[in-house]
Amino acid sequence: MQIKTAFSDGTSEQLKIIDATLDEPKANEVLIKMVATGVCHTDTAGRDGLTTPLPVSLGHEGAGIVEQVGSSVMDLQPGDHVVLSFAYCGRCQHCLTGHPGMCEHFNELNFAGHNFDGSHRIHTLDGQPISTFFGQSSFSTHTVVDQHNVIKVDLRLLGPLGCGIQTGAGTILNYLQPKFGESLVIFGTGAVGLSAIMAAKITGANHIIAIDIFDNRLALAKELGATEVINSHQADVEATLKEILPTGADYAIDTTGVSPVVMNALHALKPGGECAVVGMGRGLTFNLMDDLMAEGKKISGVIEGDAIPQLFIPKLVDYYKQGRFPFDKLIKFYDFDQINDGFAASKDGSVLKPVITF
């Protein structure tokens, strides 16, 4: 079928909305009519050619309506409302033991740009293949995805749950699992960091400390559950944390990927504490003995909140319905032809979670 999709060939920061062709779903796949898709920093990396071969059709926080299912898909039918999350094989050791974010084929299925069998499902009108993003490419009027990408839900507002919000909340609720009364420091209060704060409040953590450079974000962090906030442009982060938690925090989360901030997060920990890194970054240099070994600290990379999307996203929806996870406060909607405005608002920080609607 012919669709419209937001396309990048690496020649401009502006996405181009082009006409393209989309293959019919295979036996294990589902055709989705898109309703809304969140804008995430990972889309920016994809746009700039940092993750996926160009040209690429972007989008990976989709929500839509099932229009057609393949012959081997048993638990979905046309008309179902669904959220799309990351791709995983469902067959490797990590998938079968409940850690699909660590799938042995994760990078291939989400960033290589092709299907598991090496084929492409999206093409230009003259037949040239276009890379798929996260197995979704959900900045499109329609998309075809593997059944593992699909979670059946109530539709409203739910696109961003598939990646960024799942990452922040899942890192707390699935991976770190802080006990009642423990302490956390969250570095960066974008959509991922604020989702971690909302999840930390659910756990009953005693100190939930938010750190950022924007006062408006820190104010929202307080509203959503942060017990203390620090503007790192106005205060010495490590000294201020020492005043709040003299022996250090049980856990820290870095959502920024900025090397000096990751070091702040490590230094914020008490002996035996753990730092979870979820932000996309590059090089990091630290003293193995002084910064890590001498106090038994840990630093871990956490992918997609260590979540099983089909189980975790419905839990987040339930928390939302109970008023305990008000992620709608992060969202602003943009029409499809305003997609570059959404990217610009995400880049300048004026909007925490842009969502593109079709």
Buried (B, 14 or more C-beta within 10 A) or exposed (E): EEBBBBBBEEEEEEBBBBEBBBBEBBEBBBBBBBBBBBBBBBBBBBBEBEBBBBBBBBBBBBBBBBBBBBEEBEEBEEEBBBBBBBBBBBEBEBBEEEBBBBBBBBEBBBBBBBBBEEEBBBBBEEEEBBBBBBBBBBBBBBBBBBBBBBBBBEBEBBBBBBBBBBBBBBBBBBBBEBEEEBBBBBBBBBBBBBBBBBBBBBBEBBBBBBBBBBEEBBBBBBEBBBBBBBBBEEEEBEEBBBEBBEEBBBBBBBBBBBBEBBBBBBBBBBEEBBBBBBBBEEEBEBEEEEBBEEBEBEBEEBBBBBBBBBEBBBBBBEBBEEEBBBBEEBBBEBEBEBBBBBBBBBEEBEBBBBBBBB
